Amino acid sequence: MSGIKKLAGQTIWYGLSSIAARFINYLLTPYLTFKFTEAQYGEMSIVYAFMPFMNVVFTYGMETAFFRFANKADRNNVYNTTSISLVVSTVLFTLLLILLQHPLGVLLKIDEHPEYLSLSAAIIAVDALCTIPFAKLRQDNRPVKFAITKISGIVMNILLVYFLLSVVPRFVALNPTHWSARYFNPRWAVGYVLVANLVQNILILLLLSKEFLGFRVRFDKTLWKEMMRYGMPLIVAGFAGMINETFDRIMLGWWAPVATEEAAKAEVGVYSACYKLSILISLAVQAFRMGAEPFFFKQSAEENAPKTYARVMKFFVITLCVMFLAVALYIDIWKYFISNPKMWVGLKVVPILLFANMFLGIYYNLSVWYKLGNKTMAGAYITVAGAAITLAINWLFIPYFSYMACAWATFACYGTMMVLSYVWGQKEYRIPYATKKLIAYLVIVVLLFFVHKGMALLYGALWFKLAAATLLFGAFCWFIAQVEKKELQKLPVVGRYL
């Protein structure tokens, strides 16, 4: 249990900053959906759907490789080699991306603003340079600096977005002869969001300057080749993972069953805004990943490691179930985070995406077997299988069902990846998961969701729906407290009340 307590503590710190980093988009959703039209929001979503693909290319699995080799080789040597590799490759990739901005702009249907891709290249480049300094903080168990650095960048982003989209336009309207009026373009709203993102990343790099500049120019070619062999399959897995996570926005922009390109961007905007309401699950998964990856590698040397992994999985699934109900049952409140009521038409995708992200979180938890066993190619195969499902379903059904096809493709993809990883992993590295119990928990929350839907159909008053949601949510929490009482009593804080 002490290992789980340590993981929980690290997850809280890393999760605080990682949740804040992801929550920035969530907090800005009401603001941006108010400031932007559906088409503008869709255009921004397309740009931000493209960027994660380039993040995978720019980092090429070096973060996970760093954690793996830092535990089995000279840590300073690993840090020096990894840092030099990323600095050189980042310069080359950035130049290439800038040179290709016009053809990429045509491909992504943002050819009116190819400069958005130059800004994206700069954002991705600075982000890539921050990757290993952040990894070093995690490896050295320094979550406080990790969190402070992340949150400082986030605060900068929020202030700058508000300044560029609200303060400057108001000032220009009141002072049309001021020199700044010549440079301000209200139609370049997405560009200002990207500028704010770039300034945020530069600030983070400055705060990490001690770690970033802490490497020595000593490159171990033999070590680098070993790290590349370990990390290359992760590029495939990461690229396929981005297809699963964000490529549906790009495909929706291509094939949405609407008459104009502007309307297609509006469909992307509606889907992207409603996708944000599934972020609570995504944040839990992100926080868990940040704390779990170094924890799993360090825990692997312990004799009872498989039991620890099984216990972590149980608590993780319970947490995800609670979060699912907290969003799905109270969707009539959460929807107000989308300021544009025209976008509420897409709310029906939220429960599907919530459950899909639960599958993804479970998959990340299961992935311990191939990371510990140096079988990262297995992870690539599984993720590629998921990507194939994503591409196939979206290609076949977007022209008929628009963003509903995207939501169900995400559900089918992550569900398949979860099952494949479980079946394969149990053959390679058996972990005594409480499989039947966890499946039962997942089924129960789905049934509670449909019970709530049925009650809402019988009587649709808001107070009644919220009261029913609270009753069902409380019943599930009470049920879990009874079933897992002995385990929960061992936890800090929570155990005192049980």
C-alpha positions as CSV (number, residue, x, y, z in Angstrom):
1,M,0.0,0.0,0.0
2,S,3.0,2.4,0.6
3,G,3.8,2.2,-3.1
4,I,0.2,3.2,-4.0
5,K,0.4,6.1,-1.5
6,K,3.6,7.3,-3.2
7,L,2.0,7.0,-6.6
8,A,-1.1,8.9,-5.3
9,G,1.1,11.7,-4.0
10,Q,3.1,12.0,-7.2
11,T,-0.1,11.8,-9.2
12,I,-1.6,14.7,-7.2
13,W,1.4,16.9,-7.9
14,Y,1.9,15.9,-11.5
15,G,-1.8,15.8,-11.9
16,L,-2.3,19.3,-10.5
17,S,-0.1,20.7,-13.2
18,S,-1.1,18.4,-16.0
19,I,-4.8,18.8,-15.2
20,A,-4.2,22.6,-15.2
21,A,-2.4,22.3,-18.5
22,R,-5.3,20.4,-20.1
23,F,-7.9,22.4,-18.1
24,I,-6.6,25.6,-19.8
25,N,-8.6,24.6,-22.9
26,Y,-11.5,23.7,-20.7
27,L,-11.5,27.0,-18.9
28,L,-11.1,28.9,-22.2
29,T,-14.0,26.9,-23.8
30,P,-16.8,29.2,-22.5
31,Y,-14.7,32.3,-23.5
32,L,-13.6,31.1,-26.9
33,T,-17.0,29.6,-27.8
34,F,-18.4,33.1,-27.0
35,K,-15.7,35.0,-28.9
36,F,-15.5,32.7,-32.0
37,T,-18.1,31.6,-34.5
38,E,-18.6,27.8,-34.9
39,A,-16.4,27.9,-38.0
40,Q,-13.6,29.9,-36.3
41,Y,-13.7,27.4,-33.4
42,G,-13.5,24.6,-35.9
43,E,-10.5,26.2,-37.7
44,M,-8.7,26.4,-34.4
45,S,-9.6,22.8,-33.5
46,I,-8.1,21.7,-36.9
47,V,-4.8,23.4,-36.1
48,Y,-4.7,21.9,-32.6
49,A,-5.6,18.5,-34.0
50,F,-2.6,18.7,-36.3
51,M,-0.1,19.8,-33.6
52,P,-0.1,16.5,-31.6
53,F,1.0,14.6,-34.7
54,M,4.1,16.8,-35.0
55,N,4.7,16.5,-31.2
56,V,5.1,12.8,-31.8
57,V,7.5,13.3,-34.6
58,F,9.5,16.0,-32.7
59,T,10.0,13.8,-29.6
60,Y,10.2,10.4,-31.3
61,G,9.7,8.3,-28.1
62,M,12.7,9.9,-26.3
63,E,10.7,10.7,-23.2
64,T,9.8,7.1,-22.4
65,A,13.3,5.9,-23.5
66,F,14.8,8.4,-21.1
67,F,12.8,6.9,-18.2
68,R,13.8,3.4,-19.2
69,F,17.5,4.0,-19.6
70,A,17.9,6.4,-16.7
71,N,17.2,3.4,-14.5
72,K,19.7,1.0,-16.1
73,A,22.5,3.3,-17.4
74,D,24.5,6.3,-16.2
75,R,21.8,9.0,-15.7
76,N,23.9,12.0,-16.7
77,N,25.0,10.2,-19.9
78,V,21.4,9.4,-20.8
79,Y,20.4,13.0,-20.1
80,N,23.3,14.5,-22.2
81,T,22.7,12.2,-25.2
82,T,18.9,12.6,-25.2
83,S,19.1,16.4,-24.9
84,I,21.6,16.8,-27.8
85,S,19.5,14.5,-30.0
86,L,16.4,16.5,-29.4
87,V,18.0,19.9,-29.9
88,V,19.5,18.9,-33.3
89,S,16.3,17.2,-34.5
90,T,14.1,20.0,-33.3
91,V,15.9,22.6,-35.4
92,L,15.7,20.3,-38.5
93,F,12.0,19.4,-38.1
94,T,11.1,23.1,-37.5
95,L,12.7,24.3,-40.7
96,L,11.0,21.5,-42.7
97,L,7.6,22.3,-41.2
98,I,7.9,26.0,-42.1
99,L,9.0,25.1,-45.6
100,L,5.9,22.9,-46.0
101,Q,3.4,25.3,-44.5
102,H,1.6,26.1,-47.8
103,P,0.9,22.5,-49.0
104,L,0.0,21.5,-45.4
105,G,-2.4,24.5,-45.2
106,V,-4.2,23.2,-48.4
107,L,-4.4,19.7,-47.0
108,L,-5.9,20.9,-43.6
109,K,-8.3,23.3,-45.3
110,I,-6.7,26.3,-43.7
111,D,-4.9,27.6,-46.8
112,E,-6.1,31.2,-46.1
113,H,-3.8,31.2,-43.1
114,P,-0.7,29.1,-43.8
115,E,1.1,31.3,-41.2
116,Y,-0.8,29.4,-38.5
117,L,1.4,26.4,-39.4
118,S,4.6,28.4,-38.9
119,L,3.4,29.5,-35.5
120,S,2.5,25.9,-34.8
121,A,6.0,24.8,-35.8
122,A,7.5,27.3,-33.3
123,I,5.1,26.1,-30.5
124,I,5.9,22.4,-31.1
125,A,9.7,23.2,-31.3
126,V,9.8,24.9,-27.9
127,D,7.5,22.2,-26.4
128,A,9.9,19.5,-27.7
129,L,12.8,21.3,-26.1
130,C,11.0,21.2,-22.7
131,T,10.3,17.5,-22.9
132,I,13.5,16.1,-21.4
133,P,13.8,18.8,-18.7
134,F,10.3,18.0,-17.6
135,A,11.2,14.3,-17.7
136,K,14.2,14.9,-15.5
137,L,12.1,16.7,-12.9
138,R,9.8,13.6,-12.8
139,Q,12.7,11.2,-12.7
140,D,14.3,13.2,-9.8
141,N,11.0,13.3,-7.9
142,R,10.6,17.1,-8.1
143,P,6.9,17.4,-8.7
144,V,6.7,20.8,-7.0
145,K,8.9,22.6,-9.5
146,F,7.1,20.6,-12.3
147,A,3.7,21.9,-11.1
148,I,4.8,25.5,-10.6
149,T,6.4,25.7,-14.0
150,K,3.4,24.2,-15.8
151,I,0.9,26.5,-13.9
152,S,3.0,29.6,-14.5
153,G,2.8,29.0,-18.3
154,I,-0.9,28.4,-18.0
155,V,-1.5,31.7,-16.2
156,M,0.5,33.5,-18.9
157,N,-1.6,31.8,-21.6
158,I,-5.0,32.8,-20.0
159,L,-3.9,36.4,-19.5
160,L,-2.5,36.8,-23.0
161,V,-5.5,35.2,-24.7
162,Y,-7.8,37.6,-22.9
163,F,-5.5,40.5,-23.6
164,L,-5.3,39.8,-27.3
165,L,-9.0,38.9,-27.9
166,S,-10.7,41.4,-25.5
167,V,-8.4,44.2,-24.3
168,V,-6.7,45.0,-27.6
169,P,-9.9,45.0,-29.7
170,R,-11.6,47.3,-27.2
171,F,-8.6,49.6,-27.1
172,V,-8.4,49.7,-30.9
173,A,-12.2,50.4,-31.2
174,L,-11.8,53.4,-28.8
175,N,-8.6,54.6,-30.5
176,P,-8.8,53.9,-34.2
177,T,-5.9,56.3,-35.0
178,H,-3.5,54.6,-32.6
179,W,-0.5,52.9,-34.3
180,S,-1.6,49.5,-32.9
181,A,-4.8,49.7,-35.0
182,R,-2.7,49.2,-38.2
183,Y,-1.4,45.8,-36.9
184,F,-4.5,44.4,-35.3
185,N,-6.7,42.2,-37.5
186,P,-9.9,40.9,-35.9
187,R,-10.1,38.1,-38.5
188,W,-6.8,36.7,-37.3
189,A,-8.4,35.6,-34.0
190,V,-7.0,32.0,-34.2
191,G,-3.6,33.4,-34.8
192,Y,-3.7,35.4,-31.5
193,V,-4.5,32.2,-29.6
194,L,-1.4,30.6,-31.2
195,V,0.7,33.6,-30.3
196,A,-0.4,33.2,-26.7
197,N,0.5,29.5,-26.8
198,L,3.9,30.3,-28.1
199,V,4.6,32.9,-25.4
200,Q,3.5,30.3,-22.8
201,N,5.9,27.7,-24.1
202,I,8.8,30.2,-24.2
203,L,8.1,31.2,-20.6
204,I,8.2,27.5,-19.6
205,L,11.5,26.9,-21.3
206,L,13.0,29.9,-19.5
207,L,11.8,28.5,-16.2
208,L,13.4,25.2,-17.1
209,S,16.6,26.9,-18.3
210,K,18.6,25.4,-15.5
211,E,17.6,21.8,-16.5
212,F,17.7,22.6,-20.2
213,L,21.2,24.0,-20.1
214,G,22.3,21.5,-17.6
215,F,23.4,18.9,-20.2
216,R,27.0,18.6,-21.4
217,V,28.0,18.2,-25.0
218,R,28.8,14.5,-24.7
219,F,27.0,12.3,-27.1
220,D,27.1,8.5,-26.6
221,K,26.4,7.1,-30.0
222,T,26.0,3.5,-28.8
223,L,23.6,4.5,-26.1
224,W,21.6,6.7,-28.6
225,K,21.2,3.7,-31.0
226,E,19.9,1.6,-28.1
227,M,17.5,4.4,-27.1
228,M,16.3,4.8,-30.7
229,R,15.7,1.1,-31.0
230,Y,13.6,1.2,-27.9
231,G,11.8,4.5,-28.8
232,M,11.1,4.0,-32.6
233,P,8.1,1.6,-32.0
234,L,6.8,4.3,-29.7
235,I,6.7,6.7,-32.7
236,V,4.5,4.4,-34.5
237,A,2.3,3.9,-31.4
238,G,2.3,7.7,-30.7
239,F,1.4,8.6,-34.3
240,A,-1.3,6.0,-34.4
241,G,-2.4,7.3,-31.0
242,M,-2.8,10.8,-32.4
243,I,-4.9,9.4,-35.2
244,N,-7.1,7.9,-32.6
245,E,-7.2,11.0,-30.5
246,T,-7.3,14.0,-32.8
247,F,-7.4,13.0,-36.5
248,D,-11.2,12.7,-36.5
249,R,-11.4,16.5,-36.5
250,I,-9.4,16.7,-39.6
251,M,-11.5,13.9,-41.3
252,L,-14.7,15.6,-40.2
253,G,-13.5,18.8,-41.9
254,W,-12.9,16.8,-45.1
255,W,-16.1,14.6,-45.2
256,A,-18.8,16.2,-43.1
257,P,-22.2,15.9,-44.9
258,V,-22.7,19.6,-45.4
259,A,-22.7,21.9,-48.4
260,T,-19.8,24.3,-47.8
261,E,-16.3,24.3,-46.3
262,E,-17.4,26.9,-43.8
263,A,-20.2,24.6,-42.6
264,A,-17.7,21.7,-42.3
265,K,-15.6,23.8,-40.0
266,A,-18.7,24.6,-38.0
267,E,-19.3,20.8,-37.6
268,V,-15.7,20.5,-36.4
269,G,-16.3,23.4,-34.0
270,V,-19.5,21.8,-32.5
271,Y,-17.8,18.4,-32.1
272,S,-14.6,19.9,-30.6
273,A,-16.5,22.0,-28.1
274,C,-18.6,19.1,-26.9
275,Y,-15.5,16.9,-26.8
276,K,-14.2,19.2,-24.1
277,L,-17.0,18.1,-21.8
278,S,-15.4,14.6,-21.6
279,I,-12.2,16.3,-20.3
280,L,-12.7,15.3,-16.7
281,I,-11.9,11.7,-17.6
282,S,-9.1,12.8,-19.9
283,L,-7.6,14.8,-17.1
284,A,-7.6,11.9,-14.7
285,V,-5.9,9.7,-17.3
286,Q,-3.3,12.4,-18.0
287,A,-2.6,12.9,-14.3
288,F,-2.3,9.1,-13.8
289,R,0.1,8.8,-16.8
290,M,2.4,11.5,-15.5
291,G,2.8,9.8,-12.1
292,A,2.5,6.2,-13.2
293,E,5.2,5.9,-15.9
294,P,8.3,6.5,-13.6
295,F,6.4,4.7,-10.7
296,F,5.9,1.5,-12.8
297,F,9.5,1.3,-13.8
298,K,10.8,1.8,-10.2
299,Q,8.2,-0.6,-8.8
300,S,9.2,-3.4,-11.2
301,A,12.1,-4.5,-9.0
302,E,9.8,-5.2,-6.1
303,E,8.6,-8.8,-5.5
304,N,4.9,-7.9,-5.1
305,A,4.9,-5.6,-8.1
306,P,2.1,-7.4,-10.0
307,K,-0.2,-7.2,-6.9
308,T,0.6,-3.5,-6.7
309,Y,-0.3,-2.9,-10.3
310,A,-3.6,-4.8,-9.9
311,R,-4.5,-2.7,-6.9
312,V,-3.6,0.5,-8.8
313,M,-5.9,-0.6,-11.6
314,K,-8.8,-1.2,-9.2
315,F,-8.6,2.3,-7.6
316,F,-8.1,3.8,-11.0
317,V,-11.2,2.3,-12.5
318,I,-13.3,3.2,-9.5
319,T,-12.1,6.8,-9.9
320,L,-13.0,6.8,-13.6
321,C,-16.5,5.4,-12.8
322,V,-17.2,8.2,-10.3
323,M,-16.0,10.8,-12.8
324,F,-18.1,9.4,-15.6
325,L,-21.3,9.7,-13.4
326,A,-20.3,13.2,-12.3
327,V,-20.3,14.4,-15.9
328,A,-22.9,12.2,-17.6
329,L,-25.6,12.6,-14.9
330,Y,-25.1,16.4,-14.6
331,I,-24.7,17.2,-18.3
332,D,-27.5,19.9,-17.9
333,I,-25.0,21.9,-15.8
334,W,-21.8,21.1,-17.6
335,K,-23.3,22.2,-21.0
336,Y,-23.1,25.9,-19.8
337,F,-19.3,25.7,-20.2
338,I,-20.1,26.0,-23.9
339,S,-21.3,29.6,-24.2
340,N,-22.7,29.2,-27.6
341,P,-26.1,27.4,-27.3
342,K,-25.9,26.5,-31.0
343,M,-23.2,24.1,-30.1
344,W,-25.4,22.2,-27.6
345,V,-26.7,20.1,-30.5
346,G,-23.6,18.0,-30.2
347,L,-24.1,17.1,-26.5
348,K,-25.2,13.6,-27.4
349,V,-21.6,12.6,-28.1
350,V,-20.4,13.4,-24.5
351,P,-21.4,10.1,-22.8
352,I,-19.9,8.1,-25.7
353,L,-16.6,10.0,-25.4
354,L,-16.6,9.8,-21.6
355,F,-16.7,6.0,-21.8
356,A,-14.2,5.9,-24.7
357,N,-11.7,7.8,-22.5
358,M,-12.3,5.4,-19.7
359,F,-11.2,2.6,-22.0
360,L,-8.1,4.7,-22.9
361,G,-7.2,5.2,-19.3
362,I,-7.5,1.5,-18.6
363,Y,-5.4,0.7,-21.7
364,Y,-2.6,3.0,-20.4
365,N,-2.7,1.2,-17.1
366,L,-2.5,-2.2,-18.8
367,S,0.4,-1.0,-21.0
368,V,2.8,-1.7,-18.1
369,W,3.5,-5.2,-19.4
370,Y,5.1,-4.2,-22.8
371,K,7.0,-1.2,-21.4
372,L,8.6,-3.2,-18.6
373,G,9.3,-6.1,-20.9
374,N,11.0,-3.9,-23.6
375,K,8.3,-5.0,-26.0
376,T,7.2,-1.6,-27.2
377,M,6.5,-3.0,-30.7
378,A,3.5,-4.7,-29.1
379,G,2.2,-1.3,-28.0
380,A,2.7,-0.1,-31.6
381,Y,0.8,-3.0,-33.0
382,I,-2.1,-2.4,-30.6
383,T,-2.3,1.3,-31.3
384,V,-2.0,0.8,-35.1
385,A,-5.0,-1.6,-34.8
386,G,-6.9,1.1,-33.0
387,A,-5.9,3.6,-35.7
388,A,-7.2,1.3,-38.4
389,I,-10.5,1.1,-36.7
390,T,-10.7,4.9,-36.3
391,L,-9.9,5.5,-39.9
392,A,-12.2,2.8,-41.2
393,I,-15.3,3.9,-39.2
394,N,-14.8,7.6,-39.9
395,W,-14.2,7.0,-43.6
396,L,-17.3,4.9,-43.9
397,F,-19.7,6.8,-41.7
398,I,-18.7,10.5,-41.4
399,P,-20.4,11.3,-44.8
400,Y,-23.7,10.0,-43.3
401,F,-23.6,10.6,-39.5
402,S,-21.1,13.5,-39.2
403,Y,-19.5,13.8,-35.7
404,M,-21.6,11.0,-34.3
405,A,-19.4,8.7,-36.4
406,C,-16.3,10.3,-34.8
407,A,-17.6,9.6,-31.3
408,W,-18.4,5.9,-32.0
409,A,-15.1,5.5,-33.8
410,T,-13.3,6.7,-30.7
411,F,-15.3,4.3,-28.5
412,A,-14.7,1.3,-30.7
413,C,-11.0,2.2,-31.1
414,Y,-10.1,2.5,-27.4
415,G,-12.3,-0.4,-26.4
416,T,-10.5,-2.7,-28.9
417,M,-7.1,-1.4,-27.7
418,M,-8.1,-2.1,-24.1
419,V,-9.2,-5.7,-24.8
420,L,-6.1,-6.5,-27.0
421,S,-3.7,-5.2,-24.4
422,Y,-5.4,-7.1,-21.6
423,V,-5.5,-10.5,-23.5
424,W,-1.9,-10.1,-24.8
425,G,-0.5,-8.7,-21.6
426,Q,-1.9,-11.5,-19.4
427,K,0.0,-14.0,-21.6
428,E,3.3,-12.1,-21.4
429,Y,3.2,-10.7,-17.8
430,R,0.4,-11.9,-15.7
431,I,-1.1,-9.4,-13.3
432,P,-3.9,-10.5,-10.9
433,Y,-6.5,-7.9,-11.9
434,A,-9.9,-8.1,-10.3
435,T,-11.3,-8.4,-13.9
436,K,-14.9,-9.5,-13.1
437,K,-15.4,-6.9,-10.4
438,L,-14.1,-4.1,-12.6
439,I,-16.3,-5.1,-15.5
440,A,-19.2,-5.1,-13.1
441,Y,-18.4,-1.6,-12.0
442,L,-18.3,-0.4,-15.6
443,V,-21.7,-2.1,-16.4
444,I,-23.3,-0.6,-13.3
445,V,-22.4,3.0,-14.2
446,V,-23.8,2.5,-17.7
447,L,-27.0,1.1,-16.3
448,L,-27.3,4.1,-13.9
449,F,-26.8,6.4,-16.8
450,F,-29.7,4.8,-18.7
451,V,-31.9,4.8,-15.6
452,H,-31.3,8.5,-15.3
453,K,-32.1,9.0,-19.0
454,G,-35.4,7.1,-18.5
455,M,-36.3,9.1,-15.4
456,A,-35.6,12.3,-17.4
457,L,-38.0,11.2,-20.1
458,L,-40.8,10.6,-17.6
459,Y,-40.4,14.1,-16.1
460,G,-38.0,16.6,-17.7
461,A,-37.9,19.4,-15.1
462,L,-34.3,20.4,-14.4
463,W,-34.7,20.1,-10.6
464,F,-36.0,16.6,-11.0
465,K,-33.1,15.5,-13.3
466,L,-30.6,17.0,-10.9
467,A,-32.2,15.3,-7.9
468,A,-32.3,12.0,-9.7
469,A,-28.7,12.4,-10.7
470,T,-27.7,13.1,-7.1
471,L,-29.6,10.1,-5.8
472,L,-28.0,7.7,-8.3
473,F,-24.5,9.2,-7.9
474,G,-24.8,8.9,-4.1
475,A,-26.0,5.3,-4.4
476,F,-23.0,4.3,-6.5
477,C,-20.6,6.0,-4.1
478,W,-22.3,4.2,-1.1
479,F,-22.1,0.9,-3.0
480,I,-18.4,1.3,-3.7
481,A,-17.7,2.2,-0.1
482,Q,-19.4,-1.0,1.1
483,V,-17.8,-3.3,-1.4
484,E,-14.3,-1.8,-1.1
485,K,-14.5,-0.9,2.6
486,K,-11.4,-2.8,3.7
487,E,-9.2,-1.4,0.9
488,L,-10.5,2.1,1.3
489,Q,-9.8,2.1,5.1
490,K,-6.1,1.7,4.3
491,L,-6.0,4.9,2.3
492,P,-5.0,8.2,3.9
493,V,-7.7,10.8,4.6
494,V,-10.5,8.7,3.0
495,G,-9.9,5.8,5.5
496,R,-10.6,8.0,8.5
497,Y,-14.3,8.3,7.5
498,L,-14.8,4.5,6.9
